[in-house]
């Protein structure tokens, strides 16, 4: 169904979505709080990875879906 890369990308997108939920509702950026501010190199790496994961997951919409042969 999903490759390992797909699962990692989806997990990062979910983390990013939850972080944006916190920003929108509570004005709290969890990534920035954990990694030393929004402009720290670690935060920027996390933001970049989440963004790349978002781009990767676009492929889930355009990839042909294959059915598992074991399913009824």
MDTraj code that builds the backbone (N, CA, C; nanometers):
import mdtraj as md
import numpy as np

residues = "UNK UNK UNK UNK UNK UNK UNK UNK UNK UNK UNK UNK UNK UNK UNK UNK UNK UNK UNK UNK UNK UNK UNK UNK UNK UNK UNK UNK UNK UNK UNK UNK UNK UNK UNK UNK UNK UNK UNK UNK UNK UNK UNK UNK UNK UNK UNK UNK UNK UNK UNK UNK UNK UNK UNK UNK UNK UNK UNK UNK UNK UNK UNK UNK UNK UNK UNK UNK UNK UNK UNK UNK".split()
xyz = np.array([
    [0.0831, -0.1186, 0.0000],
    [0.0000, 0.0000, 0.0000],
    [0.0875, 0.1250, 0.0000],
    [0.1511, 0.1585, 0.1120],
    [0.2405, 0.2735, 0.1189],
    [0.3825, 0.2244, 0.1408],
    [0.4770, 0.2885, 0.0740],
    [0.6176, 0.2553, 0.0952],
    [0.6656, 0.3198, 0.2251],
    [0.7855, 0.2852, 0.2651],
    [0.8435, 0.3455, 0.3850],
    [0.8572, 0.4963, 0.3713],
    [0.8971, 0.5417, 0.2522],
    [0.9096, 0.6848, 0.2268],
    [0.7741, 0.7532, 0.2388],
    [0.6701, 0.6895, 0.1859],
    [0.5345, 0.7455, 0.1960],
    [0.4933, 0.7610, 0.3420],
    [0.5222, 0.6605, 0.4235],
    [0.4835, 0.6647, 0.5644],
    [0.5574, 0.7737, 0.6402],
    [0.6869, 0.7886, 0.6128],
    [0.7639, 0.8950, 0.6776],
    [0.7107, 1.0310, 0.6351],
    [0.6831, 1.0465, 0.5056],
    [0.6305, 1.1731, 0.4551],
    [0.4954, 1.2045, 0.5178],
    [0.4087, 1.1056, 0.5268],
    [0.2776, 1.1286, 0.5884],
    [0.2913, 1.1651, 0.7358],
    [0.3828, 1.1003, 0.8061],
    [0.4044, 1.1334, 0.9474],
    [0.4527, 1.2779, 0.9622],
    [0.5438, 1.3206, 0.8757],
    [0.5925, 1.4582, 0.8821],
    [0.4825, 1.5590, 0.8480],
    [0.3988, 1.5246, 0.7516],
    [0.2875, 1.6140, 0.7165],
    [0.1902, 1.6250, 0.8337],
    [0.1646, 1.5155, 0.9016],
    [0.0760, 1.5181, 1.0185],
    [0.1375, 1.6036, 1.1292],
    [0.2678, 1.5878, 1.1535],
    [0.3357, 1.6701, 1.2537],
    [0.3233, 1.8185, 1.2175],
    [0.3455, 1.8487, 1.0905],
    [0.3334, 1.9869, 1.0460],
    [0.1928, 2.0406, 1.0621],
    [0.0938, 1.9578, 1.0297],
    [-0.0460, 2.0005, 1.0438],
    [-0.0805, 2.0265, 1.1901],
    [-0.0342, 1.9393, 1.2789],
    [-0.0609, 1.9595, 1.4212],
    [0.0091, 2.0851, 1.4729],
    [0.1300, 2.1113, 1.4232],
    [0.2004, 2.2327, 1.4629],
    [0.1230, 2.3561, 1.4165],
    [0.0720, 2.3529, 1.2928],
    [-0.0068, 2.4667, 1.2432],
    [-0.1371, 2.4818, 1.3210],
    [-0.1945, 2.3718, 1.3647],
    [-0.3148, 2.3793, 1.4491],
    [-0.2828, 2.4531, 1.5784],
    [-0.1709, 2.4193, 1.6395],
    [-0.1293, 2.4881, 1.7623],
    [-0.1032, 2.6365, 1.7372],
    [-0.0415, 2.6678, 1.6241],
    [-0.0154, 2.8073, 1.5908],
    [-0.1469, 2.8822, 1.5720],
    [-0.2399, 2.8210, 1.5009],
    [-0.3674, 2.8866, 1.4725],
    [-0.4566, 2.9040, 1.5938],
    [-0.4608, 2.8039, 1.6788],
    [-0.5530, 2.8063, 1.7928],
    [-0.4895, 2.8706, 1.9162],
    [-0.3640, 2.8374, 1.9426],
    [-0.3004, 2.8815, 2.0665],
    [-0.1856, 2.9811, 2.0473],
    [-0.1552, 3.0147, 1.9222],
    [-0.0406, 3.1007, 1.8919],
    [0.0879, 3.0435, 1.9521],
    [0.1043, 2.9111, 1.9422],
    [0.2188, 2.8418, 1.9994],
    [0.2826, 2.7547, 1.8922],
    [0.4073, 2.7808, 1.8601],
    [0.4813, 2.7031, 1.7609],
    [0.5654, 2.5994, 1.8356],
    [0.5171, 2.4759, 1.8372],
    [0.5838, 2.3692, 1.9118],
    [0.7231, 2.3401, 1.8571],
    [0.7377, 2.3409, 1.7257],
    [0.8694, 2.3156, 1.6659],
    [0.9691, 2.4210, 1.7132],
    [0.9291, 2.5464, 1.7088],
    [1.0178, 2.6540, 1.7539],
    [1.0484, 2.6410, 1.9025],
    [0.9491, 2.6033, 1.9815],
    [0.9697, 2.5889, 2.1250],
    [1.0680, 2.4761, 2.1570],
    [1.0599, 2.3673, 2.0828],
    [1.1469, 2.2526, 2.1092],
    [1.2888, 2.2763, 2.0582],
    [1.2995, 2.3386, 1.9410],
    [1.4294, 2.3464, 1.8744],
    [1.4958, 2.4843, 1.8809],
    [1.4519, 2.5706, 1.9708],
    [1.5256, 2.6937, 1.9962],
    [1.4856, 2.8149, 1.9147],
    [1.3605, 2.8268, 1.8790],
    [1.3144, 2.9439, 1.8051],
    [1.2917, 2.9143, 1.6589],
    [1.2065, 2.9937, 1.5972],
    [1.1675, 2.9703, 1.4584],
    [1.2825, 2.9894, 1.3608],
    [1.3841, 3.0662, 1.3982],
    [1.4945, 3.0907, 1.3071],
    [1.6179, 3.0055, 1.3359],
    [1.6099, 2.9169, 1.4367],
    [1.7250, 2.8300, 1.4648],
    [1.7427, 2.7309, 1.3502],
    [1.8635, 2.6844, 1.3326],
    [1.8926, 2.5927, 1.2219],
    [1.8134, 2.4634, 1.2350],
    [1.7955, 2.4131, 1.3572],
    [1.7190, 2.2891, 1.3752],
    [1.5723, 2.3084, 1.3375],
    [1.5136, 2.4200, 1.3774],
    [1.3745, 2.4480, 1.3400],
    [1.3613, 2.4597, 1.1894],
    [1.4560, 2.5283, 1.1276],
    [1.4507, 2.5453, 0.9823],
    [1.4638, 2.4120, 0.9101],
    [1.5450, 2.3219, 0.9642],
    [1.5570, 2.1876, 0.9054],
    [1.4236, 2.1138, 0.9162],
    [1.3607, 2.1193, 1.0335],
    [1.2305, 2.0534, 1.0520],
    [1.1272, 2.1129, 0.9577],
    [1.1204, 2.2463, 0.9487],
    [1.0249, 2.3108, 0.8581],
    [1.0505, 2.2686, 0.7135],
    [1.1759, 2.2583, 0.6753],
    [1.2111, 2.2168, 0.5392],
    [1.1699, 2.0724, 0.5141],
    [1.1973, 1.9847, 0.6105],
    [1.1582, 1.8441, 0.5944],
    [1.0064, 1.8294, 0.5844],
    [0.9320, 1.9042, 0.6641],
    [0.7860, 1.8990, 0.6579],
    [0.7379, 1.9489, 0.5221],
    [0.7982, 2.0563, 0.4727],
    [0.7610, 2.1079, 0.3411],
    [0.7909, 2.0097, 0.2298],
    [0.9079, 1.9470, 0.2336],
    [0.9421, 1.8456, 0.1340],
    [0.8485, 1.7252, 0.1424],
    [0.8108, 1.6884, 0.2642],
    [0.7162, 1.5783, 0.2819],
    [0.5813, 1.6142, 0.2210],
    [0.5398, 1.7387, 0.2355],
    [0.4153, 1.7832, 0.1741],
    [0.4197, 1.7717, 0.0234],
    [0.5331, 1.8106, -0.0348],
    [0.5489, 1.7972, -0.1802],
    [0.5463, 1.6503, -0.2198],
    [0.6136, 1.5662, -0.1424],
    [0.6155, 1.4220, -0.1723],
    [0.4739, 1.3630, -0.1698],
    [0.3936, 1.4033, -0.0718],
    [0.2601, 1.3434, -0.0591],
    [0.1662, 1.3854, -0.1717],
    [0.2004, 1.4896, -0.2451],
    [0.1210, 1.5231, -0.3643],
    [0.1190, 1.4040, -0.4595],
    [0.2293, 1.3291, -0.4623],
    [0.2366, 1.2134, -0.5525],
    [0.1334, 1.1064, -0.5178],
    [0.0861, 1.1050, -0.3942],
    [-0.0150, 1.0058, -0.3567],
    [-0.1456, 1.0280, -0.4317],
    [-0.1703, 1.1515, -0.4746],
    [-0.2913, 1.1806, -0.5501],
    [-0.2823, 1.1374, -0.6958],
    [-0.1647, 1.1346, -0.7510],
    [-0.1493, 1.1065, -0.8937],
    [-0.0960, 0.9667, -0.9234],
    [-0.0496, 0.8965, -0.8223],
    [-0.0009, 0.7603, -0.8427],
    [-0.1157, 0.6647, -0.8680],
    [-0.0951, 0.5697, -0.9587],
    [-0.1993, 0.4682, -0.9756],
    [-0.2110, 0.3833, -0.8498],
    [-0.3311, 0.3556, -0.8137],
    [-0.3545, 0.2765, -0.6926],
    [-0.3551, 0.1291, -0.7292],
    [-0.2780, 0.0503, -0.6556],
    [-0.2736, -0.0938, -0.6806],
    [-0.3455, -0.1647, -0.5679],
    [-0.4201, -0.2629, -0.6023],
    [-0.4935, -0.3432, -0.5043],
    [-0.4067, -0.4583, -0.4578],
    [-0.4161, -0.4912, -0.3320],
    [-0.3434, -0.6029, -0.2741],
    [-0.4078, -0.7323, -0.3228],
    [-0.3282, -0.8238, -0.3739],
    [-0.3802, -0.9487, -0.4288],
    [-0.4444, -1.0355, -0.3207],
    [-0.4084, -1.0181, -0.1953],
    [-0.4630, -1.0995, -0.0875],
    [-0.5991, -1.0510, -0.0392],
    [-0.6415, -0.9360, -0.0815],
    [-0.7692, -0.8814, -0.0356],
    [-0.8837, -0.9428, -0.1144],
    [-0.9959, -0.9573, -0.0504],
    [-1.1133, -1.0139, -0.1175],
    [-1.1992, -0.9053, -0.1764],
])
top = md.Topology()
chain = top.add_chain()
for i, resn in enumerate(residues, 1):
    res = top.add_residue(resn, chain, resSeq=i)
    for name in ("N", "CA", "C"):
        top.add_atom(name, md.element.get_by_symbol(name[0]), res)
traj = md.Trajectory(xyz[None], top)
